Amino acid sequence: MLGHDPDAPSLDVKHLNRHPKADYRMRVGAYRVLFNREDTIRIIEIVRVAHRKEAYQ
């Protein structure tokens, strides 16, 4: 679903301001998916998938 509509409100995607490698995060239960996206060519790069306590370290 992230690939079809990354702005869907049901995905719980937020823009990250100060993360050195990822621009966005998606919440999936207790886990976070950190990713970058390029809308003009429709690419989503997954940077990290980790438990919420470890995702931003």
Gaussian input, Z-matrix of N, CA and C with variables (Angstrom, degrees):
# hf/3-21g

backbone

0 1
 N
 C     1     B1
 C     2     B2     1     A1
 N     3     B3     2     A2     1     D1
 C     4     B4     3     A3     2     D2
 C     5     B5     4     A4     3     D3
 N     6     B6     5     A5     4     D4
 C     7     B7     6     A6     5     D5
 C     8     B8     7     A7     6     D6
 N     9     B9     8     A8     7     D7
 C    10    B10     9     A9     8     D8
 C    11    B11    10    A10     9     D9
 N    12    B12    11    A11    10    D10
 C    13    B13    12    A12    11    D11
 C    14    B14    13    A13    12    D12
 N    15    B15    14    A14    13    D13
 C    16    B16    15    A15    14    D14
 C    17    B17    16    A16    15    D15
 N    18    B18    17    A17    16    D16
 C    19    B19    18    A18    17    D17
 C    20    B20    19    A19    18    D18
 N    21    B21    20    A20    19    D19
 C    22    B22    21    A21    20    D20
 C    23    B23    22    A22    21    D21
 N    24    B24    23    A23    22    D22
 C    25    B25    24    A24    23    D23
 C    26    B26    25    A25    24    D24
 N    27    B27    26    A26    25    D25
 C    28    B28    27    A27    26    D26
 C    29    B29    28    A28    27    D27
 N    30    B30    29    A29    28    D28
 C    31    B31    30    A30    29    D29
 C    32    B32    31    A31    30    D30
 N    33    B33    32    A32    31    D31
 C    34    B34    33    A33    32    D32
 C    35    B35    34    A34    33    D33
 N    36    B36    35    A35    34    D34
 C    37    B37    36    A36    35    D35
 C    38    B38    37    A37    36    D36
 N    39    B39    38    A38    37    D37
 C    40    B40    39    A39    38    D38
 C    41    B41    40    A40    39    D39
 N    42    B42    41    A41    40    D40
 C    43    B43    42    A42    41    D41
 C    44    B44    43    A43    42    D42
 N    45    B45    44    A44    43    D43
 C    46    B46    45    A45    44    D44
 C    47    B47    46    A46    45    D45
 N    48    B48    47    A47    46    D46
 C    49    B49    48    A48    47    D47
 C    50    B50    49    A49    48    D48
 N    51    B51    50    A50    49    D49
 C    52    B52    51    A51    50    D50
 C    53    B53    52    A52    51    D51
 N    54    B54    53    A53    52    D52
 C    55    B55    54    A54    53    D53
 C    56    B56    55    A55    54    D54
 N    57    B57    56    A56    55    D55
 C    58    B58    57    A57    56    D56
 C    59    B59    58    A58    57    D57
 N    60    B60    59    A59    58    D58
 C    61    B61    60    A60    59    D59
 C    62    B62    61    A61    60    D60
 N    63    B63    62    A62    61    D61
 C    64    B64    63    A63    62    D62
 C    65    B65    64    A64    63    D63
 N    66    B66    65    A65    64    D64
 C    67    B67    66    A66    65    D65
 C    68    B68    67    A67    66    D66
 N    69    B69    68    A68    67    D67
 C    70    B70    69    A69    68    D68
 C    71    B71    70    A70    69    D69
 N    72    B72    71    A71    70    D70
 C    73    B73    72    A72    71    D71
 C    74    B74    73    A73    72    D72
 N    75    B75    74    A74    73    D73
 C    76    B76    75    A75    74    D74
 C    77    B77    76    A76    75    D75
 N    78    B78    77    A77    76    D76
 C    79    B79    78    A78    77    D77
 C    80    B80    79    A79    78    D78
 N    81    B81    80    A80    79    D79
 C    82    B82    81    A81    80    D80
 C    83    B83    82    A82    81    D81
 N    84    B84    83    A83    82    D82
 C    85    B85    84    A84    83    D83
 C    86    B86    85    A85    84    D84
 N    87    B87    86    A86    85    D85
 C    88    B88    87    A87    86    D86
 C    89    B89    88    A88    87    D87
 N    90    B90    89    A89    88    D88
 C    91    B91    90    A90    89    D89
 C    92    B92    91    A91    90    D90
 N    93    B93    92    A92    91    D91
 C    94    B94    93    A93    92    D92
 C    95    B95    94    A94    93    D93
 N    96    B96    95    A95    94    D94
 C    97    B97    96    A96    95    D95
 C    98    B98    97    A97    96    D96
 N    99    B99    98    A98    97    D97
 C   100   B100    99    A99    98    D98
 C   101   B101   100   A100    99    D99
 N   102   B102   101   A101   100   D100
 C   103   B103   102   A102   101   D101
 C   104   B104   103   A103   102   D102
 N   105   B105   104   A104   103   D103
 C   106   B106   105   A105   104   D104
 C   107   B107   106   A106   105   D105
 N   108   B108   107   A107   106   D106
 C   109   B109   108   A108   107   D107
 C   110   B110   109   A109   108   D108
 N   111   B111   110   A110   109   D109
 C   112   B112   111   A111   110   D110
 C   113   B113   112   A112   111   D111
 N   114   B114   113   A113   112   D112
 C   115   B115   114   A114   113   D113
 C   116   B116   115   A115   114   D114
 N   117   B117   116   A116   115   D115
 C   118   B118   117   A117   116   D116
 C   119   B119   118   A118   117   D117
 N   120   B120   119   A119   118   D118
 C   121   B121   120   A120   119   D119
 C   122   B122   121   A121   120   D120
 N   123   B123   122   A122   121   D121
 C   124   B124   123   A123   122   D122
 C   125   B125   124   A124   123   D123
 N   126   B126   125   A125   124   D124
 C   127   B127   126   A126   125   D125
 C   128   B128   127   A127   126   D126
 N   129   B129   128   A128   127   D127
 C   130   B130   129   A129   128   D128
 C   131   B131   130   A130   129   D129
 N   132   B132   131   A131   130   D130
 C   133   B133   132   A132   131   D131
 C   134   B134   133   A133   132   D132
 N   135   B135   134   A134   133   D133
 C   136   B136   135   A135   134   D134
 C   137   B137   136   A136   135   D135
 N   138   B138   137   A137   136   D136
 C   139   B139   138   A138   137   D137
 C   140   B140   139   A139   138   D138
 N   141   B141   140   A140   139   D139
 C   142   B142   141   A141   140   D140
 C   143   B143   142   A142   141   D141
 N   144   B144   143   A143   142   D142
 C   145   B145   144   A144   143   D143
 C   146   B146   145   A145   144   D144
 N   147   B147   146   A146   145   D145
 C   148   B148   147   A147   146   D146
 C   149   B149   148   A148   147   D147
 N   150   B150   149   A149   148   D148
 C   151   B151   150   A150   149   D149
 C   152   B152   151   A151   150   D150
 N   153   B153   152   A152   151   D151
 C   154   B154   153   A153   152   D152
 C   155   B155   154   A154   153   D153
 N   156   B156   155   A155   154   D154
 C   157   B157   156   A156   155   D155
 C   158   B158   157   A157   156   D156
 N   159   B159   158   A158   157   D157
 C   160   B160   159   A159   158   D158
 C   161   B161   160   A160   159   D159
 N   162   B162   161   A161   160   D160
 C   163   B163   162   A162   161   D161
 C   164   B164   163   A163   162   D162
 N   165   B165   164   A164   163   D163
 C   166   B166   165   A165   164   D164
 C   167   B167   166   A166   165   D165
 N   168   B168   167   A167   166   D166
 C   169   B169   168   A168   167   D167
 C   170   B170   169   A169   168   D168

   B1=1.4423
   B2=1.5369
   B3=1.3189
   B4=1.4618
   B5=1.5200
   B6=1.3100
   B7=1.4598
   B8=1.5163
   B9=1.3287
   B10=1.4616
   B11=1.5233
   B12=1.3268
   B13=1.4696
   B14=1.5247
   B15=1.3327
   B16=1.4654
   B17=1.5228
   B18=1.3238
   B19=1.4592
   B20=1.5293
   B21=1.3134
   B22=1.4659
   B23=1.5291
   B24=1.3323
   B25=1.4689
   B26=1.5271
   B27=1.3102
   B28=1.4628
   B29=1.5276
   B30=1.3236
   B31=1.4673
   B32=1.5182
   B33=1.3091
   B34=1.4640
   B35=1.5317
   B36=1.3148
   B37=1.4665
   B38=1.5183
   B39=1.3364
   B40=1.4612
   B41=1.5234
   B42=1.3216
   B43=1.4618
   B44=1.5263
   B45=1.3310
   B46=1.4604
   B47=1.5135
   B48=1.3168
   B49=1.4539
   B50=1.5176
   B51=1.3294
   B52=1.4567
   B53=1.5200
   B54=1.2931
   B55=1.4570
   B56=1.5229
   B57=1.3396
   B58=1.4706
   B59=1.5250
   B60=1.3441
   B61=1.4574
   B62=1.5192
   B63=1.3259
   B64=1.4667
   B65=1.5193
   B66=1.3237
   B67=1.4639
   B68=1.5269
   B69=1.3278
   B70=1.4608
   B71=1.5149
   B72=1.3333
   B73=1.4470
   B74=1.5201
   B75=1.3283
   B76=1.4568
   B77=1.5247
   B78=1.3136
   B79=1.4593
   B80=1.5160
   B81=1.3400
   B82=1.4624
   B83=1.5212
   B84=1.3240
   B85=1.4658
   B86=1.5148
   B87=1.3358
   B88=1.4607
   B89=1.5231
   B90=1.3113
   B91=1.4624
   B92=1.5204
   B93=1.3319
   B94=1.4540
   B95=1.5212
   B96=1.3072
   B97=1.4569
   B98=1.5250
   B99=1.3108
   B100=1.4598
   B101=1.5203
   B102=1.3290
   B103=1.4581
   B104=1.5113
   B105=1.3213
   B106=1.4596
   B107=1.5139
   B108=1.3060
   B109=1.4598
   B110=1.5185
   B111=1.3066
   B112=1.4650
   B113=1.5184
   B114=1.3154
   B115=1.4677
   B116=1.5289
   B117=1.3155
   B118=1.4615
   B119=1.5242
   B120=1.3329
   B121=1.4675
   B122=1.5292
   B123=1.3280
   B124=1.4739
   B125=1.5244
   B126=1.3280
   B127=1.4643
   B128=1.5249
   B129=1.3275
   B130=1.4575
   B131=1.5168
   B132=1.3329
   B133=1.4630
   B134=1.5229
   B135=1.3277
   B136=1.4603
   B137=1.5245
   B138=1.3358
   B139=1.4530
   B140=1.5217
   B141=1.3380
   B142=1.4587
   B143=1.5174
   B144=1.3299
   B145=1.4636
   B146=1.5134
   B147=1.3388
   B148=1.4607
   B149=1.5238
   B150=1.3318
   B151=1.4540
   B152=1.5172
   B153=1.3022
   B154=1.4704
   B155=1.5121
   B156=1.3331
   B157=1.4685
   B158=1.5344
   B159=1.3281
   B160=1.4558
   B161=1.5263
   B162=1.3187
   B163=1.4662
   B164=1.5228
   B165=1.3118
   B166=1.4645
   B167=1.5373
   B168=1.3121
   B169=1.4691
   B170=1.5022
   A1=111.48
   A2=116.88
   A3=120.49
   A4=110.80
   A5=117.59
   A6=121.54
   A7=113.75
   A8=117.37
   A9=120.82
   A10=112.12
   A11=116.60
   A12=120.58
   A13=109.74
   A14=118.62
   A15=120.81
   A16=114.01
   A17=118.31
   A18=121.46
   A19=113.00
   A20=118.38
   A21=121.38
   A22=109.72
   A23=118.01
   A24=120.48
   A25=113.61
   A26=117.51
   A27=119.86
   A28=112.88
   A29=118.54
   A30=122.12
   A31=113.81
   A32=119.17
   A33=123.76
   A34=110.93
   A35=115.89
   A36=123.10
   A37=108.43
   A38=115.92
   A39=120.67
   A40=109.50
   A41=114.87
   A42=121.77
   A43=108.28
   A44=116.91
   A45=122.21
   A46=109.23
   A47=117.23
   A48=120.90
   A49=113.86
   A50=117.93
   A51=119.41
   A52=114.69
   A53=119.20
   A54=120.10
   A55=108.97
   A56=118.67
   A57=119.97
   A58=115.55
   A59=118.85
   A60=119.85
   A61=114.60
   A62=118.32
   A63=120.82
   A64=110.64
   A65=115.42
   A66=120.79
   A67=112.49
   A68=117.23
   A69=121.37
   A70=110.54
   A71=115.26
   A72=120.82
   A73=108.71
   A74=115.08
   A75=121.37
   A76=107.02
   A77=115.73
   A78=121.27
   A79=109.43
   A80=115.82
   A81=122.24
   A82=106.34
   A83=116.63
   A84=120.78
   A85=110.23
   A86=116.57
   A87=121.87
   A88=111.95
   A89=117.54
   A90=121.93
   A91=111.08
   A92=114.94
   A93=121.60
   A94=108.93
   A95=115.99
   A96=122.43
   A97=106.15
   A98=116.52
   A99=121.77
   A100=107.74
   A101=116.38
   A102=118.82
   A103=112.10
   A104=114.39
   A105=124.04
   A106=107.03
   A107=116.18
   A108=119.07
   A109=110.53
   A110=114.49
   A111=122.74
   A112=106.35
   A113=115.82
   A114=120.99
   A115=113.77
   A116=117.82
   A117=118.93
   A118=112.39
   A119=117.05
   A120=120.08
   A121=111.98
   A122=116.95
   A123=124.71
   A124=113.18
   A125=115.43
   A126=121.68
   A127=109.00
   A128=115.53
   A129=122.04
   A130=107.27
   A131=115.99
   A132=122.39
   A133=108.25
   A134=117.34
   A135=121.91
   A136=107.44
   A137=116.36
   A138=122.03
   A139=110.74
   A140=116.90
   A141=120.18
   A142=110.21
   A143=115.70
   A144=123.02
   A145=105.63
   A146=117.22
   A147=120.40
   A148=110.07
   A149=115.03
   A150=120.89
   A151=108.31
   A152=117.41
   A153=121.09
   A154=113.47
   A155=118.59
   A156=121.50
   A157=111.69
   A158=116.88
   A159=120.79
   A160=113.66
   A161=117.63
   A162=120.97
   A163=113.81
   A164=118.39
   A165=120.10
   A166=113.10
   A167=117.29
   A168=120.58
   A169=111.41
   D1=-30.63
   D2=178.08
   D3=-61.57
   D4=-37.81
   D5=179.84
   D6=-70.04
   D7=-28.42
   D8=-178.89
   D9=-81.96
   D10=-43.44
   D11=-178.33
   D12=-148.89
   D13=87.50
   D14=-177.57
   D15=-68.13
   D16=-10.15
   D17=178.70
   D18=-99.85
   D19=7.57
   D20=-178.99
   D21=-63.22
   D22=130.55
   D23=-178.18
   D24=-63.48
   D25=-23.73
   D26=-179.22
   D27=-72.06
   D28=-13.61
   D29=-178.00
   D30=-84.50
   D31=-17.25
   D32=-177.70
   D33=56.37
   D34=57.56
   D35=177.90
   D36=-98.96
   D37=134.16
   D38=176.97
   D39=-131.66
   D40=148.63
   D41=177.18
   D42=-79.44
   D43=134.81
   D44=176.72
   D45=-98.04
   D46=133.25
   D47=-177.41
   D48=-89.34
   D49=-38.21
   D50=-169.90
   D51=-122.09
   D52=15.66
   D53=177.99
   D54=-78.68
   D55=133.93
   D56=-174.51
   D57=-70.88
   D58=-22.74
   D59=-174.34
   D60=-121.00
   D61=-20.31
   D62=-175.62
   D63=-122.65
   D64=145.48
   D65=178.83
   D66=-99.28
   D67=-21.69
   D68=-176.46
   D69=-136.41
   D70=159.05
   D71=171.80
   D72=-135.39
   D73=145.78
   D74=175.35
   D75=-121.20
   D76=131.66
   D77=-179.61
   D78=-90.50
   D79=127.91
   D80=177.70
   D81=-132.68
   D82=90.21
   D83=-176.21
   D84=62.61
   D85=-125.74
   D86=179.26
   D87=-88.30
   D88=4.73
   D89=-178.19
   D90=-110.07
   D91=157.38
   D92=177.42
   D93=-125.40
   D94=136.53
   D95=174.56
   D96=-107.79
   D97=114.12
   D98=178.97
   D99=-96.61
   D100=130.77
   D101=-174.98
   D102=-152.30
   D103=164.70
   D104=172.26
   D105=-117.80
   D106=154.51
   D107=177.60
   D108=-141.03
   D109=146.59
   D110=176.55
   D111=-123.23
   D112=101.49
   D113=-173.14
   D114=-69.74
   D115=-30.57
   D116=-175.49
   D117=-67.26
   D118=-33.26
   D119=178.80
   D120=-114.83
   D121=9.67
   D122=174.36
   D123=55.71
   D124=58.14
   D125=176.39
   D126=-119.43
   D127=135.01
   D128=172.78
   D129=-120.71
   D130=121.08
   D131=-179.62
   D132=-105.81
   D133=114.94
   D134=177.85
   D135=-80.37
   D136=121.58
   D137=-178.38
   D138=-91.97
   D139=-43.09
   D140=-176.47
   D141=-161.02
   D142=144.78
   D143=170.62
   D144=-125.43
   D145=120.32
   D146=-175.92
   D147=-154.35
   D148=163.02
   D149=173.92
   D150=-61.22
   D151=149.64
   D152=-173.72
   D153=-58.90
   D154=-29.23
   D155=179.84
   D156=-72.39
   D157=-22.43
   D158=-175.42
   D159=-112.58
   D160=-8.73
   D161=-171.15
   D162=-65.96
   D163=-34.07
   D164=-172.00
   D165=-100.12
   D166=8.53
   D167=-178.89
   D168=-86.30

